[in-house]
Amino acid sequence: MHRFTRLFLIVLLIASVSEISLSNDQALAEPATEITVSAAISLKDVLDEIAQLYRAENPDTKIQFNLGASGSLQLQIEQGAPVDVFISAAPKQMDALESENLLVAGTRKNLLENELVLIVPKGKTGITSFTDLTRPEVKLIAVGEPNAVPAGKYAQEILSHFGIYDQLKRKFVEAQNVRQVLTIVETGNADAGIVYRTDAMTSDKVAVASTAPEDSHSPVIYPVAVIRSSKNVAAARDFVHFLLGPKSRAVFQKYGFISANP
């Protein structure tokens, strides 16, 4: 009987040690903190690289990206989506969230600037300026949907600047985000499109036909801020600080972005 009791206690002890060991292994394997960053999809490639740098210095923090059109991301935040950091491709979306008191006070900064360019499929000739879009052989023009996609709103401003917006409306193929605009032109499903210069740089299937003059559109500014409903405000603040730091700025520059004055 005593032998059975001792055996039972040994088995119980081994099970307890195994459970403790398993719990420790899980704690080591799983990051202590996870933050969700909702960001304009034009930032996809650069943010992937920056996240690797951040994780190397902060192994206990996992960055989860939610990428899309800034207007759609704004709407998600307004509807209560669990977001810690927001980076939009225009001030308009951040202004709306700030007016609704959805940002952590003092965390909003101007992160980046960008340029707008007219792109065409690689090898296509005959389009060298925005006004060339009025030519009859140009049948389809890819642009972002202006109410949700900042690049689409900028495109509207550019074409209005040249006095050709209303004339071109019937040629528009509207996309849900700027990367869709790029894809439409890459695949030859449009004769031209308007994207950020940084998007054009990611593709060897398109060529830049023209750069939009600075005075033809609102400044392309990407603001960043911590969302008020964040469950990890300290970690979110730290990531924003990292985005504004020299290591991130070097990566942004590598991908063609221009650092803004925060």
Beta strands, then each sheet from edge to edge (+ up, - down):
strand 1: 33-40
strand 2: 61-68
strand 3: 85-87
strand 4: 109-113
strand 5: 116-121
strand 6: 141-144
strand 7: 172-175
strand 8: 192-196
strand 9: 206-211
strand 10: 221-226
strand 11: 258-259
sheet 1: 2+ 1+ 3+ 10- 4+ 11-
sheet 2: 7+ 6+ 8+ 5- 9+
end
